[in-house]
Amino acid sequence: MRSLPWLIALIALLTRAAGAQPLPNTGLLLDDAGYQQLPYQPVLLKSPLPARVSYESYCPTVQAQGPYSTCVGFACGYYLRTIIEAKARRITSRPAIDKLAFSPGYLYEKAKSTRDYACTEGIQLTKVLAVMQQFGVSPFGAFPYPACGQQTSAADQAAARYRIAGYDRLFNVQELEPAKLKKLKQALADGSPVVVGLVIPASFYFTKKVWQAAPGDNPANPQLQGHALCVVGYDDALYGGAFRVVNSFGSSWADRGFCWITYRDMARFVRYGFTVRVG
């Protein structure tokens, strides 16, 4: 019964929040079968790994996806692809990074269902990664956000310059939690941010600096929503070990739009993990 006061407090918090404003949209459609069919690049586990890795200095200004289910476009395009480009150019000035940032809306429009007129149905990570390889990613300036329903053809030429060479899944859906943890850390230590797909309980929406799942949060709950995030680092010394992620809920969420997720909770709630190859 020790968790009862915590549960009562959470219910009260949810009630107040629901009266003030709706919860942010997410937008990751879960597709375990499609994920398992993707190229698998075995991660060569090395020891020891650095105690801390961070690509946060290459991140563009945090944005909010608003009323659209575009988290995958943000995680893959606006964050992951922008960080990779800024890192390759050794740019750490935030205004300069924002000028080279990539469009989340372009990827969503290319990958969404033709019936998704309101941009609220969400998409699979696998579809967005395929778009990044086939069509590329438009610079933000050529396809601003939001742009729900806008034709992408005018930005296709600009996007083609930024096609990725390929993408790889890091682990299997049913892989043991310690293996997922090691492979995520190794991919980050090898020099690249990572896109992950998680199932998120209600406690995630009310994160401050660190998200730690509430008592009773169960990743096997079929009612949980899918959400895509970009992992920009990790630190063994914080919160018993935690990953640093950037979200698309705006800068007022958590720690200026970023948060830490403990190793334990990331390993429990993560379903998918990807890196991309740019050439």
ZIZIPE-V997823 format. One line per field, one symbol per residue. burial: 1 if it has 16 or more other ideal C-beta (glycine too) atoms within 10 Angstrom, else 0. Layout:
BEGIN
burial = ???
END
This chain:
BEGIN
burial = 000000000100000000000001111111100010010010100000100010100111011110011111111111111111111000100000100111111111111100010010011111111111001111110110101100010011011001110011111010000001111111111001111111111111101001111100101000011111111111100010111111111000110011111111111111111111000
END
